[in-house]
């Protein structure tokens, strides 16, 4: 067995198969596992997916939300054990792969039209 097949077999065990199909523009709620002291809890992080990168085990999504008037972006490695759940709240209509232009917009201008042809 060569090194590539060993790496692929280890990666295939780690890949989550219960994830929904996520598109750029979707509003998602990501459940993030947080350890405080000896206890572990799941904290939701809700926002718009503005970018997706890579594939396979290295697949990431960038989720943007506005918290107390400040834009906060967070990158999630979706197959990581720290990500407990990903729920899609609404489908957004995006015409490009990266929605970085939303960073320059404020208030209602950041809203995307809803897309109804893809199921939740």
Buried (B, 14 or more C-beta within 10 A) or exposed (E): EEEEEEEEEEEEEEEEEEEEEBBBBBBBBBBBBEEEEEEEEEEEBEBBBBBBEEEEBEBBBBBBBBEEEEBEBEEBBBBEEEBBBBEBEBBBEBEEEEBEEBEEEEEEEBEBEEBEEEEE
